[in-house]
Amino acid sequence: MTADIFRRADAAHPHRKSFFLPISMALKGAYLIAAVVVSLLPRLASAQSAGQPELVYTDPVGGVYTQGWSAQILGQHRGEGVAVYVVGDGKLGDFFGVISVNCARPGRSEWLASGGYLSPDRVPPEAMHGIRKLACND
């Protein structure tokens, strides 16, 4: 229903650039992330009660400052993947997310959800190597 209102408003004023479409797309993205997080909450809750995430990499970001990257296995995800909860904390800002690590085909690993100040592309390769090592028992 909301999308119809936006389409009618755009049709009534074709010369105007629509700002409703990016808003609705952003809301869909937020709903998708919320749905993934909600679906993984039982695993996350059981992982939280099992202990703290394990430090997989400490990034020296200059001087006395560091950025710590920790991970904790949540369980299997869709047969091939291992769901891993990832936390980044330190000088660069906070990060939290869930990645599905595909041990057989690393290129098929994918972020299921993320949040915080940093985006998933800011997770350094060394931390990703540590996450993969933890998830795949390498």
C-alpha positions as CSV (number, residue, x, y, z in Angstrom):
1,M,0.0,0.0,0.0
2,T,2.8,2.4,0.9
3,A,4.6,1.7,-2.4
4,D,1.4,2.5,-4.3
5,I,1.2,5.9,-2.7
6,F,4.9,6.6,-3.6
7,R,4.3,5.4,-7.2
8,R,1.2,7.7,-7.6
9,A,3.1,10.6,-6.2
10,D,5.9,10.0,-8.7
11,A,3.4,9.6,-11.6
12,A,1.7,12.9,-10.7
13,H,5.1,14.7,-10.9
14,P,7.2,12.9,-13.5
15,H,9.6,15.8,-13.8
16,R,10.6,15.5,-10.1
17,K,13.2,13.1,-9.0
18,S,11.8,10.6,-6.6
19,F,13.2,10.5,-3.1
20,F,10.7,7.9,-2.0
21,L,12.3,5.0,-3.8
22,P,15.6,5.2,-2.0
23,I,13.7,5.5,1.3
24,S,11.6,2.4,0.6
25,M,14.7,0.5,-0.6
26,A,16.5,1.4,2.6
27,L,13.6,0.3,4.7
28,K,13.5,-3.1,2.8
29,G,17.2,-3.5,3.6
30,A,16.7,-2.7,7.3
31,Y,13.8,-5.2,7.4
32,L,16.0,-7.9,5.7
33,I,18.8,-7.3,8.3
34,A,16.3,-7.4,11.1
35,A,14.8,-10.7,9.8
36,V,18.2,-12.3,9.6
37,V,19.2,-11.2,13.1
38,V,15.8,-12.4,14.5
39,S,16.2,-15.8,12.8
40,L,19.7,-16.1,14.3
41,L,18.8,-14.9,17.8
42,P,18.3,-18.4,19.3
43,R,21.8,-19.3,18.1
44,L,23.3,-16.1,19.3
45,A,21.7,-16.4,22.7
46,S,23.1,-19.9,23.1
47,A,26.5,-18.8,21.9
48,Q,26.4,-15.9,24.4
49,S,25.7,-18.2,27.2
50,A,28.5,-20.5,26.1
51,G,31.2,-17.9,26.6
52,Q,32.8,-14.9,25.1
53,P,33.9,-14.4,21.4
54,E,37.5,-15.5,20.8
55,L,40.1,-12.9,19.8
56,V,41.2,-13.7,16.2
57,Y,43.2,-10.6,15.3
58,T,44.5,-7.4,16.9
59,D,45.0,-4.6,14.3
60,P,47.6,-2.0,15.3
61,V,46.1,1.2,14.0
62,G,48.9,3.5,15.1
63,G,50.6,4.5,18.3
64,V,49.1,2.8,21.3
65,Y,45.8,2.3,19.6
66,T,44.4,-1.1,18.4
67,Q,41.3,-2.6,16.9
68,G,40.4,-6.0,18.2
69,W,38.5,-8.5,16.1
70,S,36.7,-11.4,17.9
71,A,34.6,-14.3,16.6
72,Q,32.3,-17.0,18.0
73,I,30.8,-19.9,16.1
74,L,27.0,-20.0,16.2
75,G,26.4,-23.2,14.3
76,Q,25.7,-24.6,10.8
77,H,24.0,-22.3,8.2
78,R,22.3,-23.8,5.2
79,G,24.3,-27.0,5.2
80,E,27.6,-25.7,3.6
81,G,28.2,-22.6,5.8
82,V,29.1,-22.0,9.4
83,A,27.4,-19.0,11.0
84,V,30.0,-16.9,12.9
85,Y,29.3,-13.9,15.1
86,V,32.0,-11.3,14.6
87,V,32.8,-8.3,16.9
88,G,35.2,-5.4,16.2
89,D,36.0,-3.0,19.0
90,G,38.7,-0.4,19.3
91,K,40.0,2.9,18.0
92,L,38.4,2.6,14.5
93,G,34.9,2.1,15.9
94,D,32.5,-0.7,16.7
95,F,31.3,-3.5,14.4
96,F,29.1,-6.5,14.9
97,G,27.9,-9.0,12.3
98,V,27.1,-12.5,11.4
99,I,28.9,-14.1,8.5
100,S,28.2,-17.5,6.9
101,V,31.7,-19.0,6.2
102,N,31.8,-21.6,3.5
103,C,34.8,-23.7,4.2
104,A,34.7,-25.7,1.0
105,R,34.3,-22.6,-1.2
106,P,35.6,-19.4,0.5
107,G,34.2,-17.2,-2.3
108,R,30.7,-18.2,-1.3
109,S,31.1,-16.8,2.2
110,E,28.6,-14.0,2.8
111,W,27.7,-11.5,5.5
112,L,24.1,-12.2,6.7
113,A,23.8,-9.2,8.9
114,S,26.0,-6.3,10.2
115,G,25.8,-3.2,12.2
116,G,27.8,-0.7,14.1
117,Y,30.0,2.2,12.9
118,L,32.2,0.1,10.6
119,S,30.9,-1.8,7.6
120,P,31.9,-5.4,6.7
121,D,34.4,-4.2,4.0
122,R,36.4,-2.7,6.9
123,V,37.1,-6.1,8.4
124,P,40.8,-6.6,7.6
125,P,42.0,-9.7,5.7
126,E,43.9,-10.9,8.7
127,A,40.8,-10.9,10.8
128,M,38.9,-12.8,8.0
129,H,41.7,-15.3,8.0
130,G,41.3,-15.8,11.8
131,I,37.5,-16.1,11.4
132,R,37.9,-18.7,8.7
133,K,40.5,-20.6,10.8
134,L,38.1,-20.7,13.7
135,A,35.1,-21.8,11.6
136,C,36.9,-24.3,9.5
137,N,39.3,-25.7,12.1
138,D,42.2,-24.9,9.9
